[in-house]
Amino acid sequence: MKKIFLLIAIFISSVFAEVDGHLDIVKKGMVLPKVGISIASDSLEKDTLSKIKKALTDDFNVSGHFEVANISSVSAYDSLPDILGLSNQGVNLFVNLSAKKDGNGNYTLMTKLYDINSRALVLEKNYTTSLEERFVFLAHKAAISINDHFKAPSISWMDRFVVFSVYEGPAKADIMIGDYTLTYKKRVVSGGLNIFPKWADKEQKTIYYTSYNYKKPTLVKLNIYNRSKDVIMDSDGMLACSDVNADGTKLLVTASPTGQPDVFLYDTRTRAKKQITTYSGIDVGGQFVENDSKIVFVSDRLGNPNIFAQTIGSSGVERLVFHSNNNSSVTSSGNNVIFSSKDASNELGKSFNLYLISTKSDSLKRLTSSGVNQFPKFSTDGQSVLFIKTDGTSSVGIIRLEHNKSFLFPLAGKRIQSIDW
């Protein structure tokens, strides 16, 4: 047990660094605890458990805190695993999985975690869902619990929904929720054109989205559980909620009441709307930075889309990005900003790549290297990034900033319009 905690402690101390308030992405050789995952030989729920095992393997890999070993060791759920055999394979941790269903349809995942070095059961937990189709969230919860047991940096974001809009045909797009791997998906808005979904609260009970099913583009707030709706505003031309502040009291909305889109600040308590940008061209996609005192946004005021910053209440605008002449989407977390940039053809084949900068420094770090990578979104802790990679169809990408690694989860046969975490 002490050895495992030491491995985790070494790992934590080696991967986190911050310079001038900017996330420092590092590549270092790390010794990670090797974990084996097995389905109990006496389990009767092997079909769903096989899917849970795969999901748990993905979670461990994405976390960057464990190395998953390919093992063949199998034991009954209430029996000790083959300690000697696992030790000879270099395995440090062993997770045994089982499951049961009750008469009401509740599905329970049962997990036991063994420390092979100390020959001891160190964690036993069960996880239950009323809908077996949401099994992947049981895997996410198990990964989070095991990760937390060793006090590794949090991966609690794995248990959150993503919300995304999917094109279904000409002038048709539905809104869906799912887990970050898109293993679980559920349609929550259908019929007509529904785009730019955005979570309205931390609890992920309500969303904002733009509906083109009214006389004008209309910003709607929807409770995805009780289906209650509230029309926030409408506008000619473009309309979208691009950011919601931490307590949900302020929105940044792109609207075009006079023909050209600008960024507006909307107060959810008073329903008052205040215009922030006043450029005669295109200003879109505002994001809060620096404790909601400032915004970053996309504007064509230099002839091509680029990223600018503006203090709320001030008319002064500063150019934030000096890389490329086509920077088309932006997201923020604290002082950190990620934007999507169309690289020059002689460098990277006209691909769109993601770059990380800070409002407090001049540093620039490239996060992707090829393909069309757009619509980045930070996780709640600012340590991971969700994005859309498009190559005919769409995939959801996850970048683990502290590990400089990325992972792709495809949405077969579909194209994602936009996404939020």
N, C-alpha and C positions, 0 to 999 in steps of 0.2 A: 504493500500500500504506500509506504513512504517513497518508494522508487517512482510510482506513478505520479504522486504529487510533485516530486522533484522535476520530473519531465515536464509537467504542465507549468511549473514555476519558471523553469528555464525558458520555455516557449513564450510565456507571457512577457517576460522581461526583455526578450530579444526582438519581438516583432512590433512593438509600439514605440514610435518616436514622433516628436512634434517640433518643428523648427519654425519660428516666427508665426505661430498660429496656423501653420499649413500642414495638412496631412502629409507625412513623409512615407512614400511607398518604398518598401525595402525588400530586397531579396537576400535571404541569409539561409545558410544550412541549418536545419533544425532537426532535432531528434524528437519525433512524435510518438506517443504511445500507440502501439499496434493493437487494433481491436478486431476480434472475430465475431461474426453474427451468425446465429444458427436458429433454425426452427425446431422446437422440441419434437422428439420422435413420437410422442404420444398425443400430439395435438390433432384435433379433428378439423381444424379450420385452415388447412394448408394453402388453399387457393388464394384467399385474401392475405394470409400471412406471407406468401411469397412476394406479393406486391408491397406489403409493409416492409419486408426485409430490403427490397430494392430501394424504397424511399428512404429508409434509415441509412442505408449505404450512401445514397446521394447526399443526405444531410451531413453525415460525418465528413464526407469529402469536401463539400462546400464550406463547412465550418473552418477547415484548415487546421483544426486542433487535434485530429486523429488520422492515423493511417489505417485503412481498412484492409485486413488480411483475407486472402482467399483460402478458406478452410473447408474441410470435409467433416470435421468432428461433429457428432450429433449425440445428444443425450436426452433422456426423459426430463420433463420440466422440473420435477422435484428431486432429481438426482444430481450429484456433483458432476461437472464436466470432466473430460479427460485432461486433468491438470498437467500430467507429464507430457502427453502428446502435444498439447497446445504450447507448453513451455519450450519444447524442442523446436517448434516452428517459429519461435521468437514472439509469440503472442503475449501481450501484457494484460489485455482485458477481453472478457468473453461475455457476450450478450445472448441469453437464451430467450426465445420468444414462444409464446403460446397465446391462445385466444379462446373465448367462449361467447355464445349468444344465449340470451334468455328468451322467455316466452313472449316478451313485449317487443322483440326485435333489437334490443340494445346489444351492441357489439363491444366487447371488452378485450383490449390488448393487455396481456400480462408480460412483464419483463423482469428478468433477473440479471444483474450485472455482477460478474465475478472478477476479482483481482487475482490473476493467475500467479503472480509473484508471491503474494501472501497466502494463497490458497484459501481465499475467503469470499463469501457473498457480501458485497459491500452496498448494494442498492437493489431494492425490490419495489416496483411500483406498477399499478394498473391504471389504464386509461380507457374511458368509456365514451362512446358516441351513440346517439339514438338512431343515426343513419349510417349504415355500413358503407355506403358510397363515399363517405367522408373519412375513410380509413387513413388517408395520407396524413391527416392532421394528428392522428394518434402517433404516427411515426415521428412527425415534427415535435410533438410534446415529449416523446421519449428521448429524442436527441437533445432537446433543450435541458431536460432533467439530468441526463448523464453529463452533459457539458457543465451545468451548474454545480454538479456534485464535486467536480474537480476545480471549481472556481476559475474556469477559463473565461475569457471575454464573452459577454453575452451573445447568444444567437436567438434571442427571443423573437426577433423579426420573422423567423421562419413560421411562426404560428399565426401570422397576420394574413388577411385576404389581400389579393390584388384585385383591382377593378379595371376592366378594359372594354373598349368598343371594338367590335369585329364587323367588317364589311360582309354583307350577305347577298349583295347584288347592287345594281344601279340604284342610287338614292336610297339604299337600305343598309342600316347598320344597327346591330343589337348590342346591348351592354351586358356583360357577364362578370361574375366574380369567380375567383378560384384561388388555389394556393400558389405559391411562387413558382412551382415546377409545372403548373397547369395540368397536374394529374387529376385534380378535382376542378370541375367547372359547372357553373349554374347560371342560366340566363335570368336576368332580373328586369330587363326592359327589352321589349320587342315591338316590331311594327313601325315602319317608316324609318327615318334617318335620326339616329340618336348617337351623339358623339361627345368627345371631351369629358369623360367621367372624372370626377374628383371626389375623394373622401371628404365628408363634411365634418366628421368628428373622430376623436381618438378611438372611440369604442367601435367604429366602423359599422354603425347602424344606418347612417344616412349618406347619400351621395348628392353632389351637384352634377348635372349634365346638361348639354344643349340639345334641345329637341327642335327639329324642323317640321314638326307635325301641327304647328299653329300657323297663323297668318304671317307672323314674323319669326325669325329665330328666337327661341325662348329658353331662358335659363331656369331649370326646374330643380327643386330640392325634393328628393324622394327617400322615404324611410323604406328600406328594402325588406323589413320584417312585417310591418303592418300596412304597407303600401300607401300611406298617406303622402299627399303631394302638396307642394307650395310653389307657386310661380313667383320667382324672384324678380325678373325683369324681362323685357324683350328689346330687340334692337334690329334695325336694318343692317344688312351686311353680316360681318363676323360678330360672334358672341361666344365667349367661353370663360369659365372660371379657371384661372391658371394657378392660383395658390390660395391656401387657407392658413391663417396663422395658428399658433399652437393651441390657443383656447377656443378657436372657432368663431371669434367675434368679428374678425375682419377677413374680407376676401379681396383678392386682386382679380379684376374682371377685364377682359378685353371686349370692348364694345365699340360700335361705329354709328352713333346716333346721327352724325352729320355726314356720313359717307366714308371717311377714312378711320380705320381702327386706332383707338387710343387705350391706355391703361387707366382704369378707374379703381378707386378704393371704395369698397362697399362695407358698411357697418351693419351687421346682422341684427343688432339690438334696436337700432333706430330706423333701419332700412334706408339710411341716407347714402347717397352716392356722390363721391368727390372725384373730379378728374385730376389725374396726376400728370400725364404727358399731354402736350398740346401741339405736337409737330404736325404739319400738314400732310405728311406721308403716312407710313405704316409703323406703328408701335404696338407690339403684341407680347404675350407670354410673360407678364410680370411675375417676379418672385421676390418674396421678402428676404432681406439680409440685415445683418447687424441689428438684431433685436427689433425687427419690424420698423426701424427708422429709415430704411432705405430700400429701394427696389433695384433689381437688375432685370433687363428686358431686351427683346430683339427689336431692332429698328433698321429701316433702310435709308436713314438720313445721310449716309455716305454713298448712296447709290446701290449698295448691296447689303443684304442682311448681316448685321453685326450685333455684338453684345455691348450694352451701355448700362450705366448706373445713374441713379438720380435719388437724392434725398427727398423724402415725402415732405411736401410743403415748400420745396424750393423749385425754381425753374431751371437751375443749372444742371446740365447733363454732361457726363464724362464717358469717354470711350474706355471700355474695360478690357477689351481683347484686341490685340494687335497681330494675331495669327490668322492668316488666310483672309479671303474677301467674301466668304460665304459661311457664316455661323448662324445656324437656323433655329436652334432650340437650346434652352438653358434650364438648369435647376440649381437649387441652393440648399445649404444646411449650415446655419450659423454664418461664418465668414467664408465658407468654402463654396465654390461655384464649379459646376461641370457644364460644358457646352458641346454641341455637336458641330463639327466643322468639315466642310468639303475641301479635302486636301488637293493640292495642285496635281495635275495629271502626270507631271514628270516625277512626282514623288511616290504617290501611292495609288495610282490608277483611278483617280477621281472618286475615291471612296469617302464616305462620311465616317469620321472617327471622333471619339470622345476625348476631351481634354479636361484636366483638373487645374484650377487656379484658385487664388485666394484674393479677397478684397483688401487684404492687409500686406500683400507682398507681390513681387513681380514674377514669381516662379510659375512654370508651366510644365505639366506632366501629361504625356499621352497615355490613355488607358486602353485603347483598342488599336489594332494595326491594319485591319482590312475589312472590306465589306461596307454595308450601309448600316450604321449604328446611330440610332436617334432616340429622342424622347427619354433622356435619362431622368431617374428619380432616386433621391437618397433614401436609405432606410431611416427609421425613426432615430437610431443612434448615430447616424452619419458615417458609419463605417463600411457600409455596403451600398452598391448602386444597382438599380434595376434599369434595364433599357430594352429597346426593341431592335432586333437585328432582322433585316428584310433581305431575302434572296428568293424572289418569287412568292414564297409563303413567309410567315413570320415566326420568329422564335423570341422567347423572353430570355434575356441575358442577365446574369448576376455577376458583378465584379466585387471581389473581396479586396478592398483597398489595402488592408494591412498585409495581405499575402501576395498582392500583384497577380491574382489568378482570376480567370473568368470561366463561367459555365453557361451552356445554352440548353434551353428546354423548348422544343418546337411545338407549335400549334398546327397540326397537320392539316393542310389544305385550306387554311384560312389566312387572312391578312388583317393584322391588328391596326386600328386607326390611331388609338392613343391608349395610355395606361397610367394608372396611379397605384401607389403602394399604401 
